[in-house]
């Protein structure tokens, strides 16, 4: 009789290892956003340097004012990044039979309109909805037996929020390309306007440096977008299989998502 009572209890407390590993891999990999080494503030600074070159004013007193729109755009990206990882952390804790607590202090503030981001009102509302969900979810889904319900409620918002994040990283990619094109145009103009051999050799080196800079950062951004798309698909798969997460085939499927995420991060380096 004791065993009959004890066995269901023990099996009910077994953590969903594959789900736990998937979310852990996702969170760790998404923190690689800082490894991009390129943001809107970098774009602003490089654009300012280019304007100085064109004006012939290489001066430390030249005003760049990158603390405005560019800084706010970078803060918005970090806000959405934190919100997405908070969603994943909740699944991580629930899949291990643990309650979860959100620090919502930086998650529920509305995104500001910013021409660098070019977000639509619908995309801004998605973030607001995600923050509001997170602010109330910790009290509503506090045990593993409610993981299925959490996934059911969270996935639609998570999908829209991740798609918005992909859009923003795509905007960063566009800014990188704009910066590259402007610099290439400037190099070609200087080359056409100066026949000095040493100067032209310097321009060749500058050309190669700029191309290498662009290719390196563009590849990193592409890898991060691929990573986001994979995490997004994995989360949706958890949602679709939410009532059958202990099934062997489902465990293998989730395990593959973890491996794919780790492979993307490895290839990016």
C-alpha positions in Angstrom: 0.0 0.0 0.0 2.9 2.3 0.8 4.4 1.8 -2.6 1.1 2.3 -4.4 0.9 5.7 -2.7 4.5 6.6 -3.1 5.1 5.6 -6.8 2.7 8.1 -8.3 4.1 10.8 -6.0 7.6 10.1 -7.2 6.8 10.0 -10.9 4.7 13.1 -10.5 7.8 14.9 -9.3 10.1 13.8 -12.1 11.4 16.9 -13.9 11.0 17.2 -17.6 14.7 17.0 -18.3 14.6 17.7 -22.1 12.3 20.7 -21.6 14.6 22.0 -18.9 17.7 21.6 -21.1 16.0 23.2 -24.0 15.1 26.4 -22.1 18.5 26.5 -20.4 20.2 26.3 -23.8 17.9 28.9 -25.2 18.4 31.4 -22.4 22.2 31.0 -22.5 22.4 31.4 -26.2 20.1 34.4 -26.3 22.5 36.1 -23.9 24.9 36.1 -26.8 23.2 39.2 -28.0 26.1 41.2 -26.5 28.5 39.2 -28.6 27.2 40.9 -31.7 29.4 43.9 -30.8 27.2 46.1 -32.8 24.2 48.2 -31.8 22.5 51.4 -32.8 24.9 53.4 -30.7 27.8 51.9 -32.7 26.0 52.9 -35.9 25.5 56.4 -34.6 29.2 56.8 -33.6 30.4 55.5 -36.9 28.0 57.7 -38.8 29.3 60.6 -36.8 32.9 59.7 -37.7 32.0 59.6 -41.4 30.4 63.0 -41.2 33.6 64.3 -39.7 35.7 62.8 -42.5 33.5 64.3 -45.1 33.6 67.7 -43.4 37.3 67.5 -42.8 36.8 68.0 -39.1 38.6 65.3 -37.2 38.0 66.9 -33.9 37.4 65.5 -30.4 35.0 68.3 -29.8 32.8 67.3 -32.7 29.3 66.7 -31.2 27.9 63.2 -32.0 24.8 63.2 -29.7 24.4 59.4 -29.7 22.8 59.4 -26.3 19.3 60.1 -27.7 17.6 57.9 -30.2 20.4 55.4 -30.6 20.6 54.8 -26.8 16.9 54.4 -26.5 16.8 52.0 -29.4 19.5 49.8 -27.7 17.5 50.0 -24.5 14.4 48.8 -26.3 16.2 45.8 -27.7 17.5 44.9 -24.2 14.0 45.2 -22.8 12.5 42.8 -25.3 15.5 40.4 -24.9 14.9 40.4 -21.1 11.2 39.7 -21.6 11.8 36.8 -23.9 14.3 35.2 -21.6 11.9 35.7 -18.7 9.3 33.7 -20.6 11.8 30.9 -21.1 13.0 31.0 -17.5 9.4 30.4 -16.3 9.3 27.2 -18.4 12.7 26.3 -17.1 11.6 26.6 -13.5 8.2 24.9 -14.0 9.7 22.0 -15.9 11.9 21.4 -12.8 9.0 21.5 -10.3 10.0 24.9 -9.1 8.0 28.1 -8.7 9.2 31.1 -10.6 9.4 34.8 -9.8 9.8 37.6 -12.3 11.5 40.9 -11.8 9.0 43.0 -13.7 10.6 46.4 -13.0 12.1 46.7 -16.4 9.6 44.6 -18.4 6.3 46.3 -18.2 7.3 49.8 -19.4 5.9 50.7 -22.8 8.3 51.0 -25.7 8.8 54.5 -27.0 8.3 55.4 -30.7 11.7 55.6 -32.3 12.5 56.2 -36.0 15.5 53.9 -35.7 13.3 51.0 -34.7 10.4 51.8 -37.0 8.0 49.7 -34.8 4.3 49.6 -35.7 1.7 50.3 -33.0 0.8 46.6 -33.2 4.4 45.6 -32.4 4.5 48.1 -29.5 1.3 46.6 -28.2 2.7 43.1 -28.4 5.5 44.1 -26.0 3.0 45.8 -23.6 0.8 42.6 -23.7 3.9 40.4 -23.0 4.9 42.6 -20.0 1.4 42.5 -18.6 1.3 38.7 -19.0 4.6 38.3 -17.1 3.5 40.6 -14.3 0.6 38.3 -13.5 1.8 34.8 -14.6 4.0 34.0 -11.6 0.9 33.8 -9.3 -1.2 31.9 -11.9 1.2 29.2 -13.0 3.3 28.3 -10.0 3.6 24.5 -10.3 4.7 22.0 -12.9 1.2 20.6 -13.2 0.3 24.0 -14.7 3.2 24.0 -17.2 0.7 22.9 -19.9 -1.6 25.8 -19.1 1.3 28.2 -19.0 2.4 27.1 -22.5 -1.2 27.4 -23.8 -1.5 31.0 -22.5 2.1 32.1 -23.2 2.9 30.8 -26.7 0.7 33.2 -28.8 2.3 36.2 -27.1 5.8 34.6 -27.2 5.5 34.0 -30.9 4.5 37.6 -31.6 7.1 39.0 -29.2 9.9 36.9 -30.7 8.9 38.0 -34.2 9.1 41.6 -33.1 12.6 40.9 -31.7 13.6 39.4 -35.1 12.3 42.5 -36.8 14.4 44.7 -34.5 17.6 42.7 -35.1 16.8 43.0 -38.8 16.6 46.7 -38.4 20.1 46.6 -36.9 21.3 44.6 -39.9 19.8 47.3 -42.2 21.7 50.0 -40.3 24.9 48.0 -40.6 24.4 47.8 -44.4 23.6 51.5 -44.6 26.8 52.3 -42.7 28.8 50.0 -45.0 27.4 51.4 -48.2 28.1 55.0 -47.1 31.6 54.2 -46.1 32.3 52.4 -49.4 30.9 55.3 -51.4 33.2 57.7 -49.4 36.2 55.5 -50.1 35.5 55.5 -53.8 35.1 59.2 -53.9 38.4 59.8 -52.1 40.1 57.4 -54.5 38.7 59.3 -57.5 39.8 62.6 -56.1 43.3 61.7 -55.2 46.1 60.2 -57.3 48.7 60.0 -54.6 50.1 56.4 -54.5 50.6 56.2 -50.8 47.1 57.7 -50.1 45.5 55.2 -52.5 47.2 52.3 -50.8 45.9 53.6 -47.5 42.4 53.6 -49.1 42.8 50.0 -50.2 43.6 49.0 -46.7 40.6 51.0 -45.4 38.4 49.3 -48.0 39.5 45.8 -46.9 39.1 46.7 -43.2 35.6 48.0 -43.8 34.6 45.0 -45.8 35.9 42.7 -43.1 34.1 44.6 -40.4 30.8 44.4 -42.3 31.1 40.7 -43.1 32.0 39.8 -39.5 29.1 41.7 -37.9 26.6 40.8 -40.7 27.3 37.1 -40.2 26.9 37.4 -36.4 23.5 39.2 -36.8 22.4 36.5 -39.3 23.4 33.8 -36.8 21.4 35.5 -34.0 18.3 35.8 -36.2 18.6 32.1 -37.0 18.9 31.4 -33.3 15.8 33.4 -32.5 13.9 31.6 -35.2 14.9 28.2 -33.8 14.0 29.2 -30.2 10.7 30.5 -31.5 10.0 27.2 -33.3 11.1 25.2 -30.2 8.7 27.1 -27.9 5.9 26.5 -30.3 6.7 22.8 -30.4 6.4 22.7 -26.6 3.0 24.4 -26.9 1.8 21.9 -29.5 3.0 18.9 -27.4 2.2 20.5 -24.0 0.0 17.6 -23.0 2.4 14.8 -24.1 5.9 16.1 -23.0 6.8 12.8 -21.3 6.4 10.9 -24.6 9.7 9.4 -25.7 9.4 10.8 -29.3 8.5 14.2 -28.0 11.5 14.2 -25.7 13.8 13.3 -28.6 12.2 16.2 -30.7 12.8 18.7 -27.9 16.4 17.4 -27.5 17.0 18.1 -31.1 16.0 21.7 -30.7 18.5 22.0 -27.8 21.2 20.6 -30.0 20.3 22.8 -32.9 20.6 25.9 -30.7 24.0 24.8 -29.4 25.2 24.1 -33.0 24.1 27.6 -34.1 26.0 29.2 -31.3 29.1 27.1 -31.9 29.1 27.9 -35.7 28.8 31.6 -34.9 32.2 31.4 -33.2 
